[in-house]
Amino acid sequence: MATDLTSTPSRGVPPKAVQRWSASDYAANGRFVQDLASDVLAMLAPRPGERILDLGCGDGRLTAEIKAAGADVLGIDLSDDLLDAARARGLDVQKLDGHELAFAQEFDAVFSNAALHWMRAPELVVAGVARALNPGGRFVGEFGGHGNVAAIATAMRAVSVERGGDPARVAPWFFPTPEEYARLLEGVGFTVGAIALVPRQTRLETGMEGWLTTFGRSFFEQYPESERTEVLDDVIELLRPSLCDSEGQWTADHIRLRFSATLTP
């Protein structure tokens, strides 16, 4: 779901968080994240009595579904606002950085949806997940893959060049190929059962403005408040020919990486 956006780190050093999240904005503009998660949740197939970690739990909508299946689930995230929303659902959640997981053989499964692309030191994340799992435990997730939001990132980059913005804020995500991510998983002892890119043109019920102001907040906050509306309008107009149809309906050019892996006993 969501975790704090990070800047590019030095290898082996957790990056500094800079993205802020609003639970109300996320609920209004990011509902599709959970609505489209049925396939990856089915891959997890949580069972009664299992101990499961939801990595990047966001506001807890999917955490609640895992709990409803009978699992003992812990959700972790870095956003206080989203964690408060998850607690309001009666969920067990903690504020923890996915780069610094300190669990040791505590979980039967680790699940993550739409969060891993915000964690810019993936070698730290997968190593922590491996430590957290019991032998034979599974790691199941979905996040942005290679080519995800390419048009959106290109438009943001063009506006950044025009307005003298920080290039690091244009595409502050980790979008790997299946081959790249499989190597990371195998390097810490996982056997990859399934991994693939899933193209998904996503209908944006609140338009491109809603997507940009929710998921691209850090990009716009680098500009003085008096300029942000103009910057937002510039990005939207660059995207209109490719992502807005003749009836005014916007879509996002999402490509997800979905995977399931088992920790080798």
N, C-alpha and C positions, 0 to 999 in steps of 0.2 A: 504494500500500500504506500506508505510514505515514511521517509526518514529525512534527517537534515541533509541538505545539499552540501557538497564538499568541494573545496578547491583541489587542484592537482597536488598530490603529496610527493615527498621524497619516498623512495622505495623503502617499505618497512616502517614508515612513520604514519600514524593515523592523521588524516588531513583535517584541517580546521573547518568547522561547520559555519556556513554563512546563510543558508536558506531558512526563512521563517515560514511557518505554516499557520493557517487559520482554519479551525475546524469547520466554521460556517461556510467559508469559501470552498473548502474541500468537499463538503456535503453537497453544495450547490453545483459546483463545476467539475467535480471529479467522481461523481457517482458511477460513471461507466467503469471505473477501475474495478469495483467490486461486482457490478452487474455482469461483467464479462469474465469472471473468474471461475465459472462452474467447471470448466474442463480441468484446470490445474488443481482445483479442490478435489475433483474426482480422482486425479492421479495420486493425491495424498491418501485418500480413502481412510480417514481417521477411524480408529476403533475404540470402543469403550475400554477405559482403564489405561490407555496409552498416555505417556507424558510427552507433550509436544510443545516446541518453542515456535512462536510466530515472530519471525525476524522482520522488523519494520511493520508493526501491526497497525499503525495509523490510528483511526478512530475505532477500530475493533470490530467492524462489521463481519469480517471473515473469521476473526478470532471467536466471535460468538457462534458462528456456524460450526467451527471445530469443537467447541465446548458442547454444543447441542448434540453432537454425535457421541458424546459420552467420554471424550478425552479430557485429561487434566492438562490444560493449556496455559502457558505463560506468554504474554505478549510483551515485546520490548520495542521501544522507539526513542527518539531523541526530542520529539516535539512535545512540550508541556501541554499545549492546547489540544493536540490530538489525543494524548494520554488521558487528559481529563475527560474527553468525550468517551474514551474506552472504559474508564472507571465508572462513568455514569451508566454503562450497560451492565455493571456488576462483574466486570472482568478483572482477573489478576494480571496486572501490568507493571512494568518497571521502566525507569528511564535508564537506558543503557546504549552505548555506542556499539554498533555491529562490527567495528574494527577491533574491539577490545573485549570479546566474549571470554569470560573467565570460568565458564562451566566445565566440569570434567565428568564425562559419562553420566549425564543426568537425563538425557532425552532419548525416546524411541524414534522421534522424527523431528526434523527442523523444516518449517514451511516458510516461504517468503513469496509475496505477490507485489509486483510493481515497486519494489524498494531497492533491490540490489544494484540498479543502475545509478543510484545516488551515492553509493559507497565506492570511493575512487581508489581504494587500495584493496582490490579483490583478493589478493593473495593472503592478506591478514584475515579477511572475512571467512574464506573457505577453510583456512587452518583452524580458526576458532570454532566453526561449525563441526569440523571433524573431531575436535577435542570434546565438544559438548555432547556428541552422540554416543550411545552405547554401541558396542561392536555389532555390526549388522544393521545398524540404524539407517534411516533413509533421509535424504535431503531432496526436497521437492520444491520447485519454484518456477516463477515466470517473471520476466522483467524485460526492459528494452534491449533488443538485439541490434546487430549491425544493420545500419540503414534506417534505424528508427527516427522518426520526425526529421528526416533529412531536409524536406522543404522548409519546415519551420526554422530549423537551425540555420539554413542558408539565408533566409530572410533576416533573421536576427543578426547574422554576421554582416550582411550588407549594410544594415542600418548602423551597426556598431562602427564599421569603417567610415561611414559618412559622418557620424557624430562623435568620433574619437572615443569610443567606448573601450572597455577592457575585454580583450578577446577571450580570456579565461571564463568570462561570464556568459559567453554565447552558447556553448555546448558543454555544460559542466557535468557530463554524464559518462558512464562507462557502458558502451554498447558493443559487446564482443560478438565475434562469429561463434558458431557452435564449436568449431575446432579449437579456438582459443580458450573457450570456457571449459571444454572437456579436458584440455591439458592441465588447467588449473586444478580441476577436481581430481583427476588421476594422480597429480603430483602430491596430494595429501592423503592418498589411500582410498579414494572412491572408485567404485566400478560404475560407469555411466550406463544406465539402462535405456534411456531415451533422451534425445536432445535434438531440437529442431527450431528453425525460425518459423514464426507463424505470422504472415502478413494480415493486418487487420485494419482496414479503413474504418475509423471510428466516428460515428455520428456525434456531433457536439451540440447537445440540446441548448446550451447557453452560448453558443457561438465561439468564434476564435478568441474574442476578447476574454471570455471566461477562462479558456484554457491558458492563455498567455499570462493573465494576472495571477493565476493559481500556481502553475507549474514553471513559469518563467519570472517569478517575482524578483529574484536576485538580479536578473538582467536589467530590469527597469529601475530598481532602487539605486543603481549607480548614478543615475541622472538626477539633477535637481527636480524637486517635486513640480516646479512650474513647467518643466519640459516633458514630463512623463506621458501626458496625454498625446502630445505630438509624436513622441517616439513610438508609442503603442499604435497610433494611427498609421505611421509609416510602415511598420511591420505588417499590419493587417492588409494594407493596400498591396504590398508586394505579394502576399499570399492569396489574395482574392482570385486571380485567374486560375490557379491550380487547385485550390482547396474549397472554393465556394461555388455551388452550382447556380444555374440560372434562376432558381427559386429562392436563393439566399440561404440555402442550407450548407453549413460548414462541416467538414470532416477533418480529422487529424490522420496523418500518414504514419500510423503506428505499425511497427514490426516487432513482435515479441519473441523472446527466446524462452522456450519452455523446456524443462528438463526434470529428470528423475535419476537419482544416483544412490547407491548403497555403499555404506562404509564397509570395506573388506574386513572381516573378523580377524 
